[in-house]
Amino acid sequence: MYSFRRLALLLALVLPAMYAVQAESSSSSSDPATPTPAAATLDQAQQPAAQAPPPVSVQARIRARREQRRVAAIHDVYDHRYEAFVGTGFQRTHAGVPQKVNEYAWDVGVTKYLNERLGLTIDGRGNYGTPFVGINFSGITKPAISQYAALFGPTYRFYLQPKYSISARVMGGYAQGNFSGDTNGFGGKALGLYPDSSTFAISGSVLVEYNLAPNIGLRVAPEYYGTGYGSTLQNGLGFTGGLVYRFGKQ
């Protein structure tokens, strides 16, 4: 009887202790492990490295340097305030009805650029030709004629490269036609030519320039050239070409 009491007392003391140990073990296994200071420092060091931008490739750096040199070369060529042109030209037009004539010309001009692309041009030219007027009572078959013009208008460079550029230009102004000076007093109208007169002149052209140096270039410009002699419109087609000189930095 006494032994049974001692066994019951021992079980009463041991069972609560076992439950307490088991509960503490379950609680510690469910909580996450607290990171050590060394592990936290390592995570912070790795995080900025993961957010850093990828390194630039060698090819990308080479392309960027080439583009910088190209932009600098374009600025060196087209940053001039003024551009002077002197050259020659040709056009196929009308000297009367129905006479057509090939005219050869001198052409000079100055352009003031407001920036690298947009400029204002003043142009002066003289055209000379000998139209065939046919067999007639005067005995004159190819009288010499001349035309002079002063024009003004905008020029715009729409394509720029260090070695060449392409521009568009439109101009309008005054023209003077001399058609009777070589008719021995018969007058141009008697030979089918327009009478001597002044009228308007219009021009539209595309300018292609090749640069020999930053301030020197060669130009060729296909052109439409119209005049209004005899109360009609003369539609001429031709070109001008010559030397370009740039000066005066902006």
C-alpha positions in Angstrom: 0.0 0.0 0.0 2.8 2.3 0.9 4.6 1.5 -2.4 1.5 2.2 -4.4 1.3 5.7 -2.9 4.9 6.5 -3.7 4.4 5.4 -7.3 1.3 7.6 -7.7 3.2 10.6 -6.2 6.1 10.1 -8.6 3.8 10.0 -11.6 2.0 13.2 -10.5 5.4 15.0 -10.4 6.8 13.6 -13.7 3.9 14.0 -16.0 3.5 17.9 -15.7 7.3 18.2 -16.2 7.2 16.2 -19.5 4.3 18.3 -20.8 6.2 21.5 -20.1 9.4 20.3 -21.9 7.4 19.2 -24.9 5.6 22.5 -25.2 8.8 24.5 -25.0 10.4 22.3 -27.8 7.4 22.8 -30.1 7.5 26.6 -29.6 11.2 26.9 -30.4 11.0 24.8 -33.5 8.1 26.9 -35.0 9.8 30.4 -34.5 12.2 31.4 -37.4 15.8 31.6 -36.7 17.0 35.1 -35.9 19.7 36.1 -38.4 23.1 36.7 -37.1 24.7 40.1 -37.6 27.2 38.7 -40.1 24.4 37.3 -42.3 22.5 40.6 -42.2 25.6 42.5 -43.3 26.2 40.1 -46.2 22.6 40.5 -47.4 22.9 44.3 -47.4 26.2 44.2 -49.4 24.6 41.9 -52.0 21.5 44.0 -52.5 23.1 47.1 -54.1 25.2 44.9 -56.4 22.0 43.3 -57.7 20.5 46.7 -58.4 23.5 48.1 -60.3 23.0 48.7 -64.1 24.7 46.3 -66.5 28.1 47.3 -67.8 28.2 49.1 -71.2 29.7 46.9 -74.0 32.8 47.9 -75.9 30.8 48.2 -79.2 28.4 50.6 -77.5 31.2 52.8 -76.3 32.8 52.8 -79.7 29.5 53.8 -81.3 28.9 56.6 -78.8 32.4 58.0 -79.4 31.8 57.9 -83.2 28.5 59.7 -82.8 30.1 62.4 -80.7 32.8 63.0 -83.3 30.2 63.1 -86.1 28.1 65.7 -84.2 31.3 67.8 -83.5 32.3 67.7 -87.2 28.8 68.8 -88.4 28.9 71.7 -85.9 32.4 72.7 -87.2 31.1 72.9 -90.8 27.7 74.4 -90.5 28.2 76.8 -87.6 29.2 79.6 -89.9 27.0 82.6 -90.0 27.5 83.5 -93.7 27.8 81.5 -96.9 28.9 83.1 -100.3 28.4 81.4 -103.6 29.8 82.1 -107.1 29.2 79.9 -110.1 27.6 79.3 -113.4 24.3 77.9 -114.7 22.1 76.7 -117.5 18.4 76.7 -118.2 16.0 75.8 -121.0 13.2 78.4 -121.3 11.2 80.5 -123.7 12.3 83.7 -125.4 9.1 84.2 -127.3 6.2 82.3 -128.8 7.0 79.6 -129.6 10.8 80.1 -129.5 12.7 78.1 -127.0 16.3 78.9 -126.0 19.2 77.5 -124.1 20.6 80.1 -121.8 23.9 80.1 -120.0 24.4 82.1 -116.8 26.6 83.5 -114.1 25.2 83.4 -110.6 26.3 84.9 -107.3 24.6 84.8 -103.9 25.0 85.3 -100.1 23.2 83.5 -97.4 22.9 84.6 -93.8 22.2 81.6 -91.5 20.0 82.1 -88.4 21.1 78.7 -87.2 22.8 75.6 -88.6 19.8 74.8 -90.8 17.8 77.9 -91.7 19.1 80.9 -93.7 18.0 83.8 -95.9 19.5 84.1 -99.4 20.1 87.1 -101.7 20.9 86.0 -105.3 21.8 87.8 -108.5 22.2 86.3 -112.0 22.5 87.0 -115.7 21.3 84.6 -118.4 22.4 84.8 -122.0 21.2 83.0 -125.1 20.7 83.1 -128.9 17.2 81.7 -129.8 16.6 80.6 -133.4 13.8 82.8 -134.9 13.7 81.2 -138.3 14.3 82.7 -141.8 12.7 86.2 -141.9 12.7 89.6 -143.7 15.5 91.0 -141.4 18.1 88.3 -142.2 18.6 87.8 -138.5 18.1 84.2 -137.4 19.7 83.9 -134.0 19.7 87.3 -132.1 21.5 87.5 -128.8 19.2 88.1 -125.8 19.9 88.6 -122.1 18.0 88.4 -118.8 19.0 89.7 -115.3 17.4 88.9 -112.0 17.7 89.8 -108.3 16.0 87.2 -106.0 15.5 86.7 -102.3 14.2 83.8 -100.2 14.8 81.2 -97.5 17.2 78.2 -97.6 16.8 75.2 -95.3 19.3 72.4 -94.8 17.2 69.3 -94.2 20.1 66.7 -94.3 23.5 67.3 -92.7 26.6 65.2 -92.8 30.3 66.3 -92.2 31.1 65.8 -95.9 27.9 66.8 -97.6 24.5 68.4 -97.2 21.2 68.6 -99.0 19.1 71.8 -98.8 15.9 73.3 -100.3 15.5 76.9 -101.4 12.7 79.0 -102.8 13.1 82.6 -104.0 11.2 85.4 -105.7 12.1 88.8 -107.1 12.6 91.1 -110.1 13.8 90.2 -113.6 14.7 92.4 -116.6 14.6 91.0 -120.1 16.5 92.5 -123.1 15.2 90.8 -126.3 15.8 93.5 -129.0 19.4 94.6 -128.5 20.7 92.4 -131.3 17.8 93.0 -133.9 19.3 96.0 -135.7 16.3 98.1 -134.8 13.6 95.8 -135.9 12.6 95.0 -132.4 12.2 91.7 -130.7 8.5 91.5 -131.1 8.8 91.7 -134.9 11.0 88.5 -134.8 8.6 86.7 -132.4 10.5 87.5 -129.3 9.1 89.1 -126.1 9.3 92.9 -125.9 12.0 94.4 -123.6 10.3 94.5 -120.1 10.7 93.9 -116.4 8.7 91.3 -114.6 8.7 88.9 -111.7 11.0 85.9 -111.3 10.5 82.8 -109.1 12.9 80.0 -108.4 12.8 76.6 -106.6 15.9 74.4 -106.3 17.5 71.6 -104.4 21.1 72.3 -103.3 23.6 69.5 -103.0 26.9 70.5 -101.5 30.1 68.5 -101.1 32.6 69.9 -98.5 36.3 70.1 -99.4 37.0 71.7 -96.0 34.9 73.0 -93.1 34.5 76.4 -94.9 34.8 75.4 -98.6 32.4 73.3 -100.7 31.2 72.5 -104.1 27.5 72.9 -105.0 25.2 71.7 -107.8 21.5 72.8 -107.7 18.8 71.5 -110.1 16.3 74.4 -110.4 12.9 75.5 -111.7 13.0 79.1 -112.9 9.9 81.0 -113.9 9.4 84.5 -115.4 6.4 86.5 -116.6 7.4 88.2 -119.9 4.7 89.1 -122.3 1.9 88.5 -119.7 2.6 84.7 -119.9 4.5 82.3 -117.7 7.9 81.0 -118.9 8.7 77.7 -117.2 12.4 77.1 -117.3 14.4 74.1 -116.1 18.1 73.9 -115.5 20.7 74.0 -112.8 23.4 76.2 -111.1 26.8 75.0 -109.8 29.9 76.5 -108.4 32.0 77.2 -105.3 30.7 77.9 -101.7 32.7 79.7 -99.1 31.6 79.9 -95.5 32.7 82.5 -92.9 31.8 84.1 -89.6 31.1 81.7 -86.7 27.7 82.0 -85.1 
